[in-house]
Amino acid sequence: MDELLEWRKEFPILENTVYMISHSLGAMPRRVYDRLREYADVWASRGIRAWEEGWWEMPVTTGNLLARIIGARPGEVVMHQNVSVGVALVLSCFDFTGRRNKIVYTDMEFPSVMYVCEAFSGYGARSEVVASEDGLSVPMEKILAAIDEETQVVVISHVFFKSAAIVDPKPIVERAHEVGAKVLLDAYQSVGTVPIDVKELDVDFLVGGSVKWLCGGPGAGYLYVRPDLWSQLEPKVTGWMAHARPFAFEIGPIEYARDIRRFLHGSPHIPALYAAQSGYEIIAEVGVDKIRQKSIRQTSRLIELAEERGYRVNTPRDPHARGGTVAIDVPHAQAVAAELNRRDVLVDYRPGAGIRLAPHFYTKDEELELAIREIEAILETKAYERHLAAG
Ligand SMILES: Cc1ncc(COP(=O)(O)O)c(C=O)c1O
């Protein structure tokens, strides 16, 4: 008996689809309907008073719910709209005009993160991009060798988005700290499916978002900053919420808040925060350790089923080296993925990876077989052709 399947009734879309896309958009919890209605009711009935009755604090109170999942303490996480803003805000804390001007990242990072890193060349930053040799992962020795006394920040994924390979952040953090550099961990593809503890890792910054494994929907990214760094960091991406006394409306340069609020900027994205909380509550209640156990079992089974049919698997075979996604490459993979979606087997396609499939805690074992059997049937009957024709 899989007790986690009890949660299925909480996710309406599971009634009529095989939902294998939680690495991209986690299923919506039913209780989001209530939370978004609550948001509208509060706005309608409390009006301007809503700000002091909870809205103003929501980037921090929502961050507190997330903090439990990453091993942070209350008051150490703030909410942003997405990872790109979080990365820009963190990089804007540094001075890249001196000798220590290097940003180290790998060519397996999510492109949006790379774009932000590269944009800082306009402020003197120099990137060192560590290349993958196999498209799956990046050799640890190469990453460590790139980190030196000229490194300001290392920006690295905990789980690579394309291959689901897990990166061990520990040696990276140790090496960075040895030479006086900081580490910004992009944990989007791990939080909610691979356990993580920011205190144990001693990581300086962590960013991620809610769209995927956290089932929190779009518009809610999070930023953890190691508390002992707060007083040294003055983000240039800023705004009145980061001020020590925002309601004094003081003119001139900002005086930063002394707590995590110094990493905020302008007015927050309240509706997205209402929606995101439901996912965080559920993931915390289910427990990431349990989710991980099931994910290892189900992703192993998916790989087995794919290999039985001779499909190429672009994801590490070692379960401890991979996150929650399995990438399977077959001929015409993009068109096959489109046909799967048409048949209510929800997946996605990424160039260089293939069809990405991700079971989550709510997935039934038989759905794994069903997804692979559909791929087989689509290939056999050439049902992908209609999508080739459509371009
Ligand atoms: C590892 C990783 N980082 C970042 C993102 C997205 O960044 P943003 O929140 O800025 O859209 C994704 C996926 O969308 C991702 O997989």
The ligand as an SDF file (V2000), in Angstrom:
LIG
                    3D

 16 16  0  0  0  0  0  0  0  0999 V2000
   17.1150   25.0440  -12.2510 C   0  0  0  0  0  0  0  0  0  0  0  0
   16.1530   26.1200  -12.6750 C   0  0  0  0  0  0  0  0  0  0  0  0
   16.4090   27.4060  -12.3670 N   0  0  0  0  0  0  0  0  0  0  0  0
   15.5730   28.3970  -12.7290 C   0  0  0  0  0  0  0  0  0  0  0  0
   14.4140   28.1240  -13.4400 C   0  0  0  0  0  0  0  0  0  0  0  0
   13.4530   29.2240  -13.8040 C   0  0  0  0  0  0  0  0  0  0  0  0
   13.8250   30.4880  -13.4260 O   0  0  0  0  0  0  0  0  0  0  0  0
   12.7150   31.6290  -13.1980 P   0  0  0  0  0  0  0  0  0  0  0  0
   12.0960   31.3590  -11.8650 O   0  0  0  0  0  0  0  0  0  0  0  0
   13.4950   32.8890  -13.2160 O   0  0  0  0  0  0  0  0  0  0  0  0
   11.7260   31.5320  -14.2920 O   0  0  0  0  0  0  0  0  0  0  0  0
   14.1280   26.7930  -13.7920 C   0  0  0  0  0  0  0  0  0  0  0  0
   12.9170   26.3950  -14.5500 C   0  0  0  0  0  0  0  0  0  0  0  0
   12.0350   27.0350  -14.9790 O   0  0  0  0  0  0  0  0  0  0  0  0
   15.0150   25.7790  -13.4010 C   0  0  0  0  0  0  0  0  0  0  0  0
   14.7600   24.5030  -13.7160 O   0  0  0  0  0  0  0  0  0  0  0  0
  1  2  1  0
  2  3  1  0
  2 15  2  0
  3  4  2  0
  4  5  1  0
  5  6  1  0
  5 12  2  0
  6  7  1  0
  7  8  1  0
  8  9  2  0
  8 10  1  0
  8 11  1  0
 12 13  1  0
 12 15  1  0
 13 14  2  0
 15 16  1  0
M  END
$$$$
